[in-house]
């Protein structure tokens, strides 16, 4: 499911749900699409290395980077 989510977010915004550390669920709309990131004015400043076991994404609603654990993903809307 993780690769499916990453591939979908590379193409554009994706709505998905995951379990947070506190046990609550979070519905998010996220992307990793570079064209969309440029449009929102994000300028990449990192080293491009991702933390193992974590999915990073640009939260379209909060206009900020967020992350969730790979094993916490519950569903992906298509």
PyMOL commands that set and color helices and strands:
alter all, ss='L'
color gray80, all
select helices_A, chain A and resi 2-11+34-39+70-72
alter helices_A, ss='H'
color red, helices_A
select strands_A, chain A and resi 14-19+25-31+54-59+64-69+73-76
alter strands_A, ss='S'
color yellow, strands_A
deselect
rebuild
show_as cartoon
